[in-house]
């Protein structure tokens, strides 16, 4: 019996962990387009300006980004390469690891593969889910990653939001805290639509970084379809030619 209870408890565990992680149920759809080069370029710039202080991209090299995104190597040095000297270097942070762990209590993770592990919707929602919470170290909390050790680094762009929660008791007498929506407290430098675009560009860039080859795959896909279309036309012309005499 004890064994059965143990097994049941083990089976339930992941569910509990998941419920705790995404307790608010707040999840938005990113809808980014990794084929949009202008968006990827803006995303790369946003990343270097606002995220590279803490998060490295250890599987990506600057010159690879430049090539894939159509950025000239001369522009690369002025706009993106703040933490490297040579374009073939990977994208590292300037801050030593130990310092970050000391300041935030947790080392900011490398984000090379986050679009794959978490998904683009998750990152998009996370960056739109910071709200004012004076009980935390940095004065902000996050609906998607509760008690995140990351400060709301984009607050000056988005402005401050409060999250509205409501306590409800269900028919079994269990109380739940339900997220009801955000209330804008102060204006940021960007409008809501502009902030949205800013975040989508960032997510798009991280989507590309998670799987750089998808850009080549897309252009290869177009070539294959073009080839097939030409072949189809040829085949149709041939068929007409063959059947001309039969009809
Ligand atoms: C001041 C340092 C700092 C900056 C700047 C920063 N972050 Fe973070 N970030 C962190 C820390 C610390 C964590 C770990 C949070 C935790 O696990 O509680 C984190 C976590 C994350 C995560 C979750 C990763 C995961 O899988 O758990 C994502 C995504 C993320 N950051 C994206 C960004 C983006 C995008 C930017 C730029 C707009 C950014 N961060 C800027 C410190 C920072």
Boltz pocket constraint, residues with backbone or C-beta under 6 A from the ligand:
constraints:
  - pocket:
      binder: B
      contacts: [[A, 46], [A, 47], [A, 50], [A, 51], [A, 52], [A, 53], [A, 54], [A, 55], [A, 100], [A, 104], [A, 106], [A, 107], [A, 108], [A, 109], [A, 111], [A, 114], [A, 118], [A, 123], [A, 126], [A, 127], [A, 145], [A, 146], [A, 147], [A, 148], [A, 149], [A, 150], [A, 151], [A, 153], [A, 154], [A, 202]]
      max_distance: 6.0
